[in-house]
Amino acid sequence: MKLQDSQNILPIEENEETQSVKIFKDLKDELPTGITEGEHLVKNFSLNEWNFGVEKRISKARQDCKTQGQYVSQVIKNCVKSIGKVEDFASLEEKEQNFTLAKLQVGDVFHIYCWVRVDAIDEKVEFNAQCPSCNNADDYIGNLFEMEVRTKQKPSDQNGEYKLIKPVKAKEGEIDTFYFHSPMWTFVENLSQKELLDPALYKEKIFQQTIHGTNLRPEGYFLTPDVADQFNKRDTDGLLDAIEQNIGGPLLQAKVDCKQCRYRFNMPFEWRYDNFFSSFSK
Ligand SMILES: [Zn+2]
């Protein structure tokens, strides 16, 4: 899942499909990753009906949102009935709701958010896209039901590692491998508009939030700028790619066949703005 380049058109990666990829429509009320409970992942959730009261509450709460992530959180808080073992999520105090949200993975929150959208409106999303092959710009309709979703089967599936092409120096010695885990929802919730739009700031933030170990210190490691600044370009991109490939959840993109030249490309869904729910105002 790529969160940042929703303005860019992405090429279709050939080896993207793995055994853990499912189709959004088939998962329904099952979280792609789930909440870790010992050796298991608890994956169930349910939604309340979206009505005008909900719409008014979200609209009011939205005014206090400082980040796009906080807006997504407000949608979840107002629309979710239960998550995992928290059966009374809807009736909890906001502080307790935040406590539950903090235990969710980024991809799980987007999975619920997309289901709220489907439940409230429908699965179709209109967008305009420019073909990377012939440059023809046209209107298209994407289908959220057809999104690919990466799923995890056990808690350890949330972990990954990246071997550096060019090792870096740290006080404790030479680092050649980083261990990371999937980002938690609070990562996106706290991501400022500036960090969301600036590629370098975004990378530094996601590296710091997900890397927890190295070959020298497998646990309890925090990446510092003096180490991160030594990454060469290929390692910076390779590490980001490894972390993003490891995020469970919907890929938030539609496959588009250019109306003019038939070239096939991926177009990211624009989750950041109100137009994800805009059919309401039509
Ligand atoms: Zn084209």
Residues whose N, C-alpha, C, O or C-beta is under 5 A from the ligand:
A	BS01	ZN	C131 S133 C134 N135 N136 C258 Q260 C261 R262 Y263
